[in-house]
Amino acid sequence: MKEVIEELERRRDNARLGGGIQRIEAQHKRGKLTARERIELLMDENSFEEFDTFVEHRCADFGMEKSKTPGDGVVTGWGTINGRVVYVFAKDFTVFGGSLSQAHAQKIMKIQDMALKNRAPIIGVFDAGGARIQEGVDALGGYGEVFQRNVLASGVIPQISVIMGPCAGGDVYSPAMTDFIFMVKDTSYMFVTGPDVVKTVTNETVTAEELGGAKVHTTKSSIADRAYENDVEALLQMRRLMDFLPSNNQSGVPVLPTSDSPDRPDYSLDTLIPDNPNKPYDIKELILKVVDEADFFEIQEAYARNIVTGFARMEGRTIGIVANQPMVLAGVLDSDASRKAARFVRFCDCFEIPIVTFVDVPGFLPGTAQEYGGLIKHGAKLLFAYAEATVPKVTLITRKAYGGAYDVMSSKHIRGDVNYAWPTAEIAVMGAKGAAEILYRSELSDPAKIQVRIDEYQRRFANPFVAAERGYIDEVILPHGTRRRICRALNMLRNKTLENPWKKHDNIPL
């Protein structure tokens, strides 16, 4: 028996070394942790249980039968994060560059199947060079099987991808179908075809960082939701994110203890809105002052900054927040902001996360660039997402809510449950000046007359009371009581039941 135990320990030690000491040292020199070090940081201490430690590839072509390493380039298993079960796979760059083989894919598929059966989140850590060329179609088939499971799990369990090194070729499509993608600055990149292929096909000279680095994907492409300074920060933030997310689409949002009173007033909010309606203010100040303990996990912080999305808690329960940001482009809706918010709203609706919307929107961004770029269809995505959502929806209009953008931002007309407004709210088809110049075009030659018309329109429509008279606003509330009113509304809506008509699936304007 002693010999058997010693053999087991020898094999385990060999597997834990991955590609060997030299490759581990090379990984560290690049500023990266190994697959097992990443899992150790991500999971609760001593909670990780590895599966398929000794799996090896079965390829005999190109001399591969002479080169085998236990684990075959990916570490898989399960453990807990803050006490909740989570499944994980982490690609091991020290073994065949983390490339995907048939056996490697089967390990990931097993974990995906277990996560779906047991209704628990799955986190994938990517650090790999794509498909293993020596295996040809077997590797491609493995990718397809992984992709299929990503689709089946979508909307059932949270799927999170953390890119901590190269992620190229077929490897990029699995993260692309997950709910969130996070990257590490300077050490991670994603692209379908690398710089060499780009040079050959298009004659463009570009570095891996310029082609698919963290900055590109967080600011330009919107592929990644956030980027972090290093592996350690990224993994610790994933632990924080998991506290906001439900385990599955039926488990309900997690509830954390809080000492922040739901009745806490904040009188500084009474002066948040500037007297000048054209002067900006930071909507994040409102968010941080209203939510539990000023704890806000922002999603896609660096992309389409004219709208803010992210997770927070009210009375310990997770909520999703969507808010126009007057500090950027006056908070207008454009194509990028609409797509960003629509995806976030749909995630929240998938997982029964209530949505709180803060509105200060002067309309949709005009111009040929927006119209040619499909603003109508992109704006419709956000409208569709809000209108389709059946979760509790609480909306607060702080200042401007003009034109079609008023409708789109979770208005009462698209099944907003509780719609509040501050006294500073302006709900109208457009601003007073533009409206008066259209309504009284014949008086444009007389500045004094047209100013009187502007003032008239301002008095009549640049306030929340016309909408409140018609029941489109449930209540005009004092800013300092915002937290209390939203907490009460969410409590009242906790048992909300609403079902859309049966359909195989919708046909959102993609």
C-alpha positions in Angstrom: 0.0 0.0 0.0 2.9 2.3 0.8 4.3 2.0 -2.7 0.9 2.8 -4.3 0.5 5.9 -2.2 4.1 7.0 -3.0 3.3 6.4 -6.7 0.2 8.5 -6.4 2.1 11.4 -4.8 4.8 11.2 -7.4 2.3 11.4 -10.2 0.5 14.3 -8.5 3.7 16.2 -8.0 4.6 15.6 -11.7 1.2 16.9 -12.8 1.4 20.0 -10.6 4.7 20.9 -12.3 2.9 21.3 -15.6 5.5 22.1 -18.3 8.4 22.0 -15.7 10.4 24.4 -13.6 11.9 26.3 -16.5 8.6 27.1 -18.1 7.1 28.1 -14.8 10.0 30.5 -14.3 9.5 31.9 -17.8 5.8 32.4 -17.0 6.7 34.3 -13.8 9.2 36.4 -15.8 6.4 37.6 -18.0 4.6 38.8 -14.9 2.1 36.0 -15.1 1.0 33.4 -12.6 0.6 29.7 -13.5 -2.8 28.1 -13.9 -2.7 26.5 -10.5 -1.5 29.7 -8.8 -4.4 31.5 -10.4 -6.9 29.0 -9.2 -5.5 29.1 -5.7 -5.9 32.9 -5.6 -9.4 32.8 -7.1 -10.9 30.1 -4.9 -11.4 29.9 -1.1 -8.4 28.4 0.7 -8.2 24.6 0.3 -11.6 24.4 -1.4 -10.4 23.6 -5.0 -10.9 20.0 -6.0 -9.1 19.1 -9.3 -10.6 16.7 -11.9 -8.8 14.9 -14.7 -5.4 15.6 -13.3 -3.8 12.7 -15.2 -5.5 13.1 -18.6 -3.1 13.1 -21.5 -3.7 13.6 -25.3 -4.0 10.6 -27.6 -2.4 12.1 -30.7 0.3 10.0 -32.4 1.0 12.3 -35.4 4.1 14.5 -35.9 5.9 12.6 -33.0 3.3 13.7 -30.4 3.2 10.3 -28.9 6.7 11.0 -27.4 5.5 14.3 -25.8 2.9 13.9 -23.1 2.2 15.9 -19.9 -0.5 15.0 -17.3 -3.4 17.5 -17.5 -2.7 18.3 -21.2 -2.6 22.1 -20.8 -5.7 22.8 -18.8 -6.5 22.6 -15.0 -10.2 21.9 -14.3 -12.3 21.4 -11.2 -14.5 23.0 -8.7 -14.3 24.8 -5.4 -16.0 27.7 -3.6 -15.7 31.5 -3.7 -16.9 33.1 -0.5 -18.6 29.8 0.3 -20.5 29.4 -2.9 -19.8 26.6 -5.4 -18.1 27.6 -8.6 -16.6 25.5 -11.4 -13.4 26.6 -13.1 -10.9 25.7 -15.8 -7.6 27.4 -16.3 -5.4 27.0 -19.4 -1.8 26.2 -18.6 0.5 28.0 -20.9 3.5 26.0 -19.7 2.1 22.8 -21.3 2.0 23.0 -25.2 1.4 26.7 -24.8 -2.1 25.9 -23.4 -3.2 24.9 -26.9 -6.4 22.9 -27.2 -6.4 19.2 -28.1 -9.3 16.8 -28.1 -8.5 15.6 -24.6 -8.0 19.2 -23.4 -11.4 20.1 -24.8 -13.1 17.1 -23.2 -11.8 18.2 -19.8 -13.4 21.6 -20.3 -16.6 20.0 -21.6 -16.9 17.8 -18.5 -16.7 20.9 -16.3 -19.2 22.8 -18.4 -21.6 19.9 -18.2 -21.2 19.6 -14.4 -21.7 23.4 -14.0 -24.9 23.3 -16.0 -26.3 20.2 -14.3 -25.6 21.6 -10.8 -26.6 25.1 -11.7 -23.4 26.8 -10.6 -21.3 29.6 -12.2 -18.3 28.7 -14.3 -15.1 30.8 -14.7 -12.7 30.2 -17.5 -9.1 31.5 -17.3 -7.5 31.8 -20.7 -3.8 31.8 -21.5 -3.2 29.8 -24.6 -2.1 29.9 -28.2 -5.2 28.4 -29.9 -5.9 25.0 -31.4 -3.1 22.4 -31.3 -2.1 22.2 -35.0 -0.9 18.6 -34.7 -4.4 17.4 -33.9 -6.1 19.1 -36.9 -9.9 18.6 -37.1 -10.0 16.8 -33.6 -9.0 20.1 -32.1 -11.5 22.1 -34.2 -14.2 19.6 -33.2 -13.3 20.1 -29.5 -13.8 23.9 -30.0 -17.2 23.3 -31.5 -18.3 21.1 -28.5 -17.1 23.8 -26.1 -19.0 26.5 -28.0 -22.2 24.5 -28.0 -22.1 24.2 -24.3 -21.5 28.0 -23.9 -24.7 28.5 -25.8 -26.7 26.0 -23.8 -25.5 27.5 -20.5 -26.2 31.1 -21.6 -28.9 32.6 -19.4 -28.9 29.6 -17.1 -25.7 30.0 -15.2 -23.2 32.9 -15.1 -20.2 32.4 -17.4 -17.2 34.5 -16.9 -14.0 34.6 -18.9 -10.7 36.0 -17.6 -8.0 36.6 -20.3 -4.6 36.4 -18.6 -2.4 35.8 -21.6 -2.8 35.2 -25.3 -6.2 34.1 -26.6 -6.2 33.6 -30.3 -8.0 31.9 -33.1 -10.8 29.6 -32.1 -10.1 30.3 -28.4 -11.7 33.7 -28.7 -15.2 32.5 -29.5 -15.8 30.7 -26.2 -15.2 33.9 -24.2 -17.2 35.9 -26.7 -20.3 33.9 -25.8 -19.9 34.2 -22.1 -21.5 36.9 -20.0 -18.4 38.9 -19.0 -14.8 39.1 -20.3 -12.0 40.6 -18.2 -8.4 41.2 -19.2 -5.0 42.0 -17.7 -3.2 45.0 -19.0 0.0 44.5 -21.0 0.0 40.7 -20.7 -3.3 39.6 -22.3 -4.6 40.0 -25.8 -7.4 38.6 -28.0 -7.7 38.3 -31.8 -9.0 35.9 -34.4 -5.9 36.3 -36.6 -2.5 37.4 -35.3 -0.2 40.2 -36.4 1.7 38.0 -38.8 -1.4 36.9 -40.7 -2.7 40.5 -40.7 0.6 41.6 -42.3 0.4 38.9 -44.9 -3.3 39.5 -45.9 -3.7 43.2 -45.5 -0.1 44.5 -45.4 -0.8 46.2 -42.1 2.0 46.2 -39.5 0.6 46.0 -36.1 1.7 44.6 -32.7 -0.3 42.1 -30.6 -1.1 44.8 -28.1 -2.3 47.2 -30.8 -4.3 44.5 -32.5 -6.0 43.0 -29.5 -4.7 44.2 -26.2 -6.7 45.2 -23.1 -6.9 48.9 -24.0 -8.3 48.1 -27.5 -10.9 45.8 -26.2 -12.0 47.9 -23.2 -12.2 51.2 -25.1 -12.8 50.5 -28.8 -14.2 47.1 -29.5 -16.2 46.6 -26.3 -15.2 43.0 -26.2 -13.8 43.2 -22.7 -15.8 44.5 -19.7 -12.8 45.7 -17.7 -9.0 45.4 -17.6 -6.8 45.1 -14.5 -3.2 45.9 -13.7 -2.1 42.3 -13.0 -3.2 38.7 -12.4 -3.6 39.2 -8.6 -5.9 42.3 -8.9 -8.0 40.6 -11.7 -8.6 37.4 -9.6 -9.4 39.3 -6.4 -11.9 41.4 -8.4 -13.5 38.2 -9.8 -14.1 37.1 -6.2 -15.8 40.5 -5.5 -17.9 40.2 -8.7 -19.1 36.7 -7.7 -20.7 38.2 -4.5 -23.0 40.2 -6.8 -24.1 37.3 -9.1 -26.7 34.7 -8.5 -25.6 31.0 -8.9 -28.2 30.5 -11.6 -31.4 31.9 -13.2 -33.6 30.5 -10.5 -31.6 30.9 -7.3 -32.4 34.5 -6.7 -29.8 37.2 -6.0 -27.3 36.7 -3.2 -28.0 38.7 0.1 -25.1 40.0 2.1 -25.4 41.5 5.6 -25.2 45.3 5.6 -25.2 48.0 8.3 -26.3 50.7 5.9 -29.8 51.8 6.9 -32.4 51.7 4.1 -33.8 55.0 5.5 -30.5 56.8 5.4 -31.0 60.3 3.9 -28.3 62.2 2.0 -29.0 65.9 1.9 -26.1 66.6 -0.4 -28.3 65.1 -3.2 -30.6 68.1 -2.9 -27.9 70.3 -4.5 -26.5 67.7 -6.9 -28.3 69.1 -10.0 -26.7 72.5 -11.1 -29.0 75.5 -11.5 -27.8 75.8 -15.1 -29.5 72.9 -17.0 -26.6 72.7 -19.4 -24.0 72.2 -16.7 -22.9 68.6 -16.2 -22.7 66.6 -12.9 -21.3 63.2 -12.1 -24.1 60.5 -12.0 -21.7 58.2 -10.2 -21.9 60.5 -7.2 -25.6 59.8 -7.1 -25.0 56.0 -7.5 -22.4 55.9 -4.7 -24.6 57.9 -2.3 -27.7 55.8 -2.9 -26.4 52.2 -2.9 -25.3 50.1 0.1 -21.9 51.3 1.5 -21.0 53.1 -1.7 -20.1 49.7 -3.2 -20.5 49.7 -7.0 -18.9 47.2 -9.4 -18.9 49.0 -12.8 -19.1 47.1 -16.1 -17.5 48.4 -19.2 -16.2 51.5 -17.4 -13.9 52.6 -20.2 -16.4 52.1 -23.1 -19.3 54.3 -24.1 -18.8 56.4 -21.0 -22.0 58.4 -21.7 -23.8 55.6 -20.0 -22.9 53.8 -16.8 -23.7 50.2 -16.0 -22.8 47.9 -13.1 -23.9 46.0 -10.0 -24.6 47.3 -6.5 -26.8 46.3 -3.5 -29.8 47.8 -1.8 -30.6 46.4 1.6 -27.9 43.7 0.9 -29.6 42.5 -2.3 -27.9 42.7 -5.7 -29.4 45.2 -8.2 -28.2 46.2 -11.7 -27.8 49.9 -12.4 -28.1 51.7 -15.7 -27.5 55.5 -15.7 -27.0 58.3 -18.2 -23.7 60.2 -17.5 -24.1 63.9 -18.1 -20.3 64.3 -17.8 -19.8 62.6 -21.2 -21.6 63.9 -24.3 -24.2 65.3 -21.9 -25.5 61.8 -21.4 -26.9 61.3 -24.9 -27.7 57.8 -26.2 -25.6 56.8 -29.2 -25.0 53.4 -30.9 -22.3 52.3 -28.5 -24.1 53.3 -25.3 -27.3 51.6 -26.5 -25.5 48.3 -27.2 -23.6 48.5 -23.9 -26.7 49.1 -21.8 -28.9 46.6 -23.8 -26.6 43.7 -23.1 -26.4 44.6 -19.5 -30.2 44.9 -19.1 -30.6 41.5 -20.8 -28.1 39.9 -18.4 -30.0 41.3 -15.4 -33.3 40.0 -16.8 -31.8 36.5 -17.5 -30.7 36.2 -13.8 -33.7 37.9 -12.1 -31.6 40.9 -11.0 -33.8 44.0 -10.4 -32.9 47.0 -12.5 -32.6 50.6 -11.2 -32.3 53.2 -13.9 -31.2 56.8 -13.4 -32.2 59.0 -16.3 -30.7 62.3 -17.5 -30.8 62.0 -21.2 -31.2 64.9 -23.8 -32.0 62.4 -26.6 -30.2 60.4 -29.2 -26.9 61.7 -30.7 -27.6 63.3 -34.1 -25.3 63.2 -37.1 -24.5 61.2 -40.3 -21.9 59.0 -38.4 -24.6 57.8 -36.1 -27.3 57.3 -38.7 -24.9 55.5 -41.1 -23.7 53.4 -38.2 -27.1 52.0 -37.5 -28.3 54.2 -34.6 -31.9 53.2 -35.2 -31.2 49.5 -34.8 -28.8 49.9 -32.0 -31.1 52.2 -30.1 -33.9 49.7 -30.7 -31.7 47.0 -28.9 -31.9 49.0 -25.7 -35.7 49.7 -26.1 -36.2 46.0 -26.8 -34.2 44.9 -23.8 -36.1 47.1 -21.4 -39.5 46.3 -22.9 -38.8 42.6 -22.8 -37.4 42.5 -19.2 -39.8 41.1 -16.6 -37.7 41.8 -13.5 -38.5 44.6 -11.1 -37.7 47.9 -12.8 -37.4 51.1 -10.8 -36.6 54.4 -12.7 -35.6 57.8 -11.4 -35.5 60.9 -13.7 -33.1 63.4 -12.2 -33.1 66.0 -14.9 -33.6 65.7 -18.7 -35.8 63.0 -20.3 -36.3 64.2 -23.9 -37.9 62.7 -26.9 -37.7 59.0 -27.8 -34.9 58.6 -25.2 -37.5 59.2 -22.5 -39.4 56.2 -23.7 -36.4 54.0 -24.1 -34.9 54.6 -20.6 -37.3 52.2 -18.7 -40.3 54.5 -18.9 -43.8 53.6 -17.6 -44.8 53.0 -21.2 -42.5 50.0 -21.5 -43.5 48.4 -18.2 -41.4 50.3 -15.8 -42.8 49.3 -12.4 -42.1 52.3 -10.3 -41.1 55.6 -11.9 -39.9 58.5 -9.8 -38.8 62.0 -10.7 -36.9 64.7 -8.8 -38.5 68.2 -8.9 -35.6 69.1 -11.3 -36.8 66.7 -13.9 -37.7 67.9 -17.4 -39.9 65.5 -19.4 -40.6 66.8 -22.9 -40.3 66.1 -26.6 -37.2 68.3 -26.7 -35.6 71.3 -25.0 -37.6 74.5 -24.6 -35.5 76.5 -27.1 -35.8 74.0 -29.9 -39.5 73.4 -29.3 -40.3 77.1 -29.3 -38.4 77.7 -32.5 -40.4 75.0 -34.2 -43.8 75.9 -32.8 -43.4 79.6 -33.4 -41.2 79.7 -36.5 -43.0 82.8 -37.8 -41.7 84.8 -34.7 -38.0 83.9 -35.1 -37.2 87.4 -36.5 -38.2 88.9 -33.1 -35.8 87.7 -30.4 -37.9 89.2 -27.6 -41.0 87.4 -28.7 -39.3 84.1 -29.2 -37.8 84.4 -25.7 -41.2 84.8 -24.3 -42.3 81.6 -26.1 -39.3 79.7 -24.8 -40.1 80.8 -21.2 -43.7 79.7 -21.7 -42.7 76.3 -22.9 -40.1 76.0 -20.1 -42.8 76.7 -17.5 -45.3 74.3 -19.0 -43.1 71.3 -19.9 -39.7 71.6 -18.3 -40.8 69.9 -15.2 -42.1 66.5 -14.0 -45.6 67.6 -13.2 -47.3 67.1 -16.6 -46.1 63.5 -16.7 -47.1 63.1 -13.1 -50.6 64.5 -13.8 -51.0 61.7 -16.4 -49.7 58.9 -14.1 -46.5 58.4 -16.1 -44.5 59.4 -13.1 -45.7 57.6 -9.9 -44.3 60.2 -7.5 -42.1 63.4 -7.5 -39.7 62.8 -4.7 -37.1 64.8 -2.7 -33.5 64.0 -3.7 -32.3 63.4 -0.2 -34.9 60.6 0.2 -33.9 58.7 -2.9 -32.3 55.7 -1.2 -35.4 55.2 1.1 -37.8 55.4 -1.8 -35.9 53.0 -4.1 -35.4 50.5 -1.2 -39.1 50.5 -0.5 -40.0 50.2 -4.1 -37.7 47.2 -4.5 -39.1 45.6 -1.4 -42.7 46.1 -2.7 -41.7 44.5 -6.0 -39.9 41.5 -4.5 -42.7 39.0 -5.4 -43.4 40.5 -8.8 -44.7 38.0 -11.4 -44.8 38.8 -15.1 -44.6 36.5 -18.1 -44.1 37.4 -21.7 -46.2 35.5 -24.4 -44.7 32.0 -25.2 -42.2 32.0 -27.9 -39.3 29.8 -29.0 -37.1 32.9 -28.6 -37.4 36.5 -29.5 -35.8 38.2 -32.6 -34.0 41.1 -31.0 -32.7 43.7 -33.6 -29.1 42.4 -33.5 
